[in-house]
Amino acid sequence: MTIIPAIDIIDGKCVRLTKGDYNQQTIYNSDPLEAAKQFEDAGLKRLHLVDLDGAKAGQVKNWKVLERIAGKTQLVIDFSGGISTQENLEITFNSGAAFASIGSIAVKDELTFSGWLLAFGAERFIIGADVKNEAIVIKGWTETTSLTVFDLVEKYKVKGVRQFFCTDVNKDGLLQGPATSLYRKILNRHPSIGLIASGGVTTLAELEDLRQVGCDGAIIGKALYENRISLHDLKRFL
């Protein structure tokens, strides 16, 4: 199982939100590159970089941060937030992202997203599923759709997407444990996908549970920044 540290960006700084609320943000590092280098120095290979300004604006904003981290580390970066047009997508890849993480567009505009899969290759995309009670939620978790997470995975699995990350919005940023039972359910139905757990991870035991369930990766944010889990502790997963 791959450990994927998360860096969320607002105004060029490394922050974390609680339950996606922009009014509940904590700044952990004014220099995201410094945080990224710490992850790389600890032996981690991947990075989940989220442009929260971009997500709010509906357009990529913090591509300079992406470019800087990609240029000064060897981390394999997936980038998300505000990727709403092909121009945004090209900026993302040209700035050094290995993968584009896509959420709302995949849910709301299947035609456009399917065109991107054909144009850029399905292997360059990760679909981010924000889930509440197994239903997909969009627009900053304010709108619940009629689509289930199982339907979303099926729809794009057949189009060649292999990587999916799933965030239970009731868990994110609360340090109350990941949605392990939900991930087990998804993998029971779709055992061939690479499922990345996101949100709620607090302990090494929880990471071990996610590995046992069959998750391909686990995104960790607040637990690292608040020293619930140390970078040294993660060496057993490398």
Steps between C-alpha positions, in 0.01 A plus 500: 500500500636838398497780757402828334547817707264784422579868459200731472574849367331831578680824410815300427510359856460146630170476691241248614126549515254330733216328308583712196409826674712792378416682823664218699852506364832455673828611340769236555780629280539821305726318253345189336833412338658465845224259603537305174876465550444365851273232356754414232786488749298250706485267200147572381452493123158650438327831577133600491497874428168681529440852368224618737498847346449334163223278632316805629554704181432216256836568329854383581670771709805359678676342202820687590515302826459179301772607256739583784451171685517295180818680397681463832395150613462156342155451652228354277229763536128478448339843483139600555286808545343714231573276202189596306625548142751341264714811544508438877592140432786597269630747762489218758702256290737766364574612857623154592207296628521128424127461558197726497249425775150573373182525702202711397559493124495121496164511677335795326643488147571145391536604133779752570686272738476203264656722233791575735551128562533444127719805441746458788469131592290351780817403689571869573182550701386423852132538576431653838171386648367706788240283670230549758297193595629330181366782277733728302504861621629796296537880515707504817287225651190720487308301238414131532449321168294191418819322388654246735874451535456148357330641187774760451777241523323269255440781251866593470662165570371380164657808338844409626534701822677288759566735791221632719524678831204514729436746781219448748406862569376408847855395589727753329715720721352367823767243590227251585618212284457414130193352332649149494165320472405712197832425331452128564156521338635685194783250452265203542303632203797631300806294597700596191528875573772682690310655790666777699358571846464865593392670821501419868825302534638549852705193595737243355249230593243666274752502217560131557123440485483684167783286366321183613178614330696532175537875452772588251585820682408726791501880498611650831476866589410634842637195688847580363480873561381453857755222571242230565711298255868578446683471170734252672199282590407471134822321405333162555275578198785596267 
